[in-house]
Amino acid sequence: MDLDARLEKVAVLGAAGKMGSGIALLLAAEMAKQKIKPENKDRTYALHAIDVSDEALCGLVSYLRPQITKIAEKSIVALREAYKGREDLVENSDIITAFVDEAMSVVRPSSKLESTAGSRLIFEAIIENKDIKIDVLKKLDAICPDAYYLTNTSSIPITVLDEGVGLGGRIIGYHFYNPPAVQKLLELISSKSTLPEVVELGTELAGRLRKKVFLANDIAGFIGNGHFMRDILHATGEVARLSGELGEAGAVYAMNRVSQDYLIRPMGIFQLIDYVGVDVCRFIMQVMTEHIEGETLEDDLLDRMAEAGVMGGQYANGSQKDGILKYEGGRPAGVYDLEKGGYRLFADGDWTAKSDEKLGAMPEGNAAWRALLMDPKKEQKLATYFGNVASSDAFGAGLARTYLVRAKEIADKLVSDGVANSPEDVNGVMTNGFYHLYGPINEYAGLVAAA
Ligand SMILES: NC(=O)c1ccc[n+]([C@@H]2O[C@H](COP(=O)([O-])OP(=O)(O)OC[C@H]3O[C@@H](n4cnc5c(N)ncnc54)[C@H](O)[C@@H]3O)[C@@H](O)[C@H]2O)c1
């Protein structure tokens, strides 16, 4: 059965969740594009949007309509061509409405697994829990015995799911990044026995969804989280080291600055932890510890934050919840102080000034991430800046050097452990999925290591 045939009957599990709703959006738009082709007029399309929560599914429907409208607006030229036989559709607004109605008519929200019967492609995006995923997929496989499964797991080895459910290779890791409709990166992970036709189909679909595919091997955490989790542990290790002098909140503030301003990343490491969610990061570390021999990934700071109920994550509308950092207008405005049991605002007192003073002068040539993003001389400017980081005596520059070298070590190990097939794949995931300006395997790390 080819991709077109499989795209007639699709299910998304966890469709009301953060990832599931984005995946459902991409598929509803793709299925509608197929549906309006004259050659597909005899096919029936159904996208089963499954979630345990009926209430959340109502939210999904209200989320999808405006989002599909945006997609239709952006695709107006292609849609006008696709609808050229429809004389009743004159204005752009007629075309957009027709397409949105088509896409919405495909979506079948349900809290009952049984309604997926006959699905041929199943996207799984439920909670990151191996036993629950295996249990749900087993139930589904009894109803949809021919389906291919595309799991969005962030960390669980695909072989564990494949063998746990008994899918015989009808599964592939299909790791979208958040939010799936916007992020271009897709990590594709085969289990020990993923069937070649599943890989082919997953690759073809990724192309249609305009995703940039990077292959990762089936080792817990894969490339993206394999790097990110260890990067977190480096930062929290530095926080522990600096806490005596700067206080824990002051050290978090300092390392957030080092990871954002000094390394010129789009956000600091603690902001990124909040974006993903403190609890999600802890789950991923637990799964990696369970499945990677000889390495324990756990973090005392994250554990204590979670114990205090500090979780981060996002509201349904995508805005950032307070986490390790406090946010005002979407920007960091304070740090949670575990000792005090509340947020210490940047604007209150001189505690951030003490950390800034400790970091010292910023090496020359520094620029904001956004300013360099589209700069044609980005590489040259980064090389000059990191040259200055290498030669600076300032304490902050030293922290940046250690961070840069550690980030490269982590990336090199992902290659030598066989998680990634090449340095280019690690760099590709970190630049496309995390929007770093430069991959962790870079010439700057060598420059600062030699200093
Ligand atoms: N959030 C991210 O940044 C991110 C990025 C990449 C991958 N992932 C992975 O995607 C998956 C989903 O993560 P999320 O952040 O969207 O979580 P989420 O909590 O936002 O969504 C999970 C959804 O699954 C539903 N659900 C739970 N159990 C279910 C069941 N038995 N049957 C049907 N629905 C069920 C929940 O009601 C919820 O709506 C996880 O495997 C996660 O690791 C998350």
The ligand as an ORCA input file, in Angstrom:
! r2SCAN-3c Opt
* xyz 0 1
  N       6.769     18.686     24.264
  C       7.851     18.602     23.526
  O       8.629     19.558     23.396
  C       8.126     17.325     22.777
  C       9.004     17.367     21.689
  C       9.235     16.196     20.974
  C       8.621     15.020     21.367
  N       7.775     15.004     22.439
  C       7.118     13.726     22.784
  O       5.779     13.778     22.298
  C       4.945     12.999     23.161
  C       3.818     13.881     23.670
  O       4.376     14.960     24.379
  P       3.554     16.301     24.644
  O       4.544     17.272     25.135
  O       2.726     16.618     23.475
  O       2.635     15.839     25.857
  P       1.224     16.422     26.287
  O       1.052     16.052     27.711
  O       1.067     17.849     25.877
  O       0.205     15.584     25.398
  C      -0.044     14.224     25.609
  C      -1.505     14.003     25.250
  O      -1.741     12.588     25.299
  C      -2.986     12.377     25.906
  N      -2.974     11.013     26.413
  C      -2.356     10.529     27.516
  N      -2.576      9.207     27.613
  C      -3.348      8.854     26.553
  C      -3.916      7.641     26.124
  N      -3.756      6.537     26.822
  N      -4.653      7.648     24.987
  C      -4.854      8.803     24.266
  N      -4.335      9.998     24.652
  C      -3.591     10.011     25.770
  C      -3.092     13.440     26.969
  O      -4.439     13.661     27.347
  C      -2.475     14.651     26.255
  O      -3.438     15.392     25.576
  C       5.844     12.438     24.237
  O       6.273     11.163     23.858
  C       6.997     13.432     24.255
  O       8.174     12.858     24.755
  C       7.507     16.133     23.143
*
